[in-house]
């Protein structure tokens, strides 16, 4: 059983970049994670385009220009479609944009074909997105007693009976420190059980 801890820690860093600057609402998570995955796709395409036209010396400048331009475009579209999310996320879009560059830049091989690389990077980004989406949903339900969804120029708030009126004590779950606390606990448990399982295999 092999595990690349460098990749694991990269995934953790990217996940925290998606979770920390964004409010613990499921609706916000949906929009942010859509932006994250589209940014990963566009970055992969940009890197391969740079490689094809032999502009390696401009790689970092072109990737930076691409991600900034796309961030501004996506944010402007969000302002039109759902201004509440655009205003609430604010600078978080740029933090997420920077996080979306990490995986393609770190894990794209020089000889990898576009289709293979795109599938590989999407697999990573979707894995991170699934973890974060569950996290956003958990924070929304436990922290606020609601499930929120993005709708046209607004957010739909579905109040969960009983939880909405009785979870005041657990509102901490919806805060930024809770993200650090819960991810730290999950990482510790994962490493502990992984190490235990590895030692058991070696003994047997």
N, C-alpha and C positions, 0 to 999 in steps of 0.2 A: 504493500500500500504506500504510494508515494504522494507527497503533497508539496507543491511549490509555495513556500511561505512568503516569498517575495510577491508573488501574484496575489496571495491571500491578503497581505497587508496593503497592496495597491487597491484591491477591491474594497477593503475596509476604509481606506482614505477617501476613495471616490464616494462610497456610501455616505460617509459622514459629511462630505461636501454637499451632498444632495439633501441630507436630512437636517443639518444644523441651521442653515440660513433660512429655511422655509417653515412657515407655520405648520403645526401638526394637524393639518386638515387634509382629508382624503382628496378633496377637490383640487387643492393646490398640488398635491402629489401627482395626480393624473397629468396635469398640464406640464409640470416640471419634468416628469419622467418622459413624456412625449418629446419635449424639447431636447432632453439628454440623448435619447436614442437617435433622433434626427441629426443631432450634432455629431455623434459618433460616425454615422453613415457618411455625412458630408466630409468629415475629416479624413476618413479612409479614402474616399474618392479623390480628395485633394492631394493626399500623399502619393497615391498611385499616378495621378496626373502629373505631378511634379517629377516623379521618377521617369515617366514615359517621355516627357519633353526635356529631360536632363537639366532641370532647374534646381538641382540639389543644393546649390549654394544659396538659394533663396527659400529653402524649405521652411525655416522657422518664421520668416517674414510673411510668406504666403499663407501658411496655416493660421498665423495670428490674424491676418487681414480677413481671411475667410470666416473664422469663428466670430470675430467682432461684428462683421457685416451681417452674418446670419443671426446673431444674438439680437442686434438692433431690429432686424426685420421681424423676427419671431415675437419680440416684445411688443412691437407696434401692432402686429396682428392680434396679439392678446389684448391690447388696449381696446381694440375695436370689438372683439368677441366677448371678452369678459374683463372689463376695466378693474373690477375689485381684485382679481388675482394679479393683474399687472401691477397695480399700485402696492399691493401687499408684498409681493415678491421683490419688486424693485431691483436692488443691486444683486440679489440672489441669482438672477439670470446669468450674470457675468461669472459668478463663482461656479455655477453648474457648467457653464461653457468651458471654463478652464479645466474642470474635472473631466469633461467629455474628451478632452485631447489626450489625457494621460494614457489611456489604454491603447489607442492606435499608435501613439508615438513610442510607447515602451515595448509593445508586443507585436509590432508589424515587422516581419522579416524582409530583408532586401530581395529575396528570391520568391516570395509568396505571390501567387497569382491573385488578381483582384477578386474573383469570385470566392476563392478559398479564404482570403483575408477578410472579406466582408462578412462571410458566414461566421468566421471565428470571432471577430470583434463583436458582431451582433449577439452571438451566444453569450459572451461575457457581459455586454451591456444589459441584455434581457435578464440575465441571472441577477445582476445587481438591482435592476428595476423591480424584479419580483420581490426580492428581500425588502427593498425600500417601500414598495406599494403595501405590503403586509404591515410594515412598520407604521406607515401613514394611517392605514385603516385602524390599527390597534390604538394609536394615539387619539384618533378622532373618537372612537367608541368609548375607550376607558377614560380619556382625559376630559371629554366634553359631553359624552352620552349622546352623540349624534353620528350620522353618516352624511357627509356633504358631497355634492356632485356639481361639476361645472355645467351651467346652462347659459343660454343666450343672455349676455350682459349681466349675469348675476350668478349666485351660488344657491343651489337647492339644499336646504337643511332639513334632513329627516331626523326628527327627535325619536330616540329609542325610549319607549315607555319604561318607567321606573328608573332606568339608568340616568336619564336626563335630570331627574329631580334628586337623586341620591348619590351622585358621584363627586360632590364638591371636594371631598377629602382627597380624591385621586386626580385633581386637576394638574398636579405636578407632572403627570405623564405627558401632558401636552406641551411642556416647556423644553427649552434647549438642554438644560442639565440632565434631564431624563434620558435624552438621546445618548449622551456620553456614558451615563450609568448603565443603561440597558445593553448597549453595544459592547461595553467593557465586560459585563457579566457574560454575555453570549460568547464573546471571543475567548474568555477564560475557560468557560465550560467546554467549548469546542476543542481547544488545545489540550485540556486535561483529558478528555475522553479519547481524543486522537492519540495522545501519548500513551494512555493506558492500553488502548487497542493495539497499538504498534508493539508495545512491550509483551503483550500476551501472545502475539503472533510469533515474535522472536523466541519466546520460551517454548512454544509448541513446536 
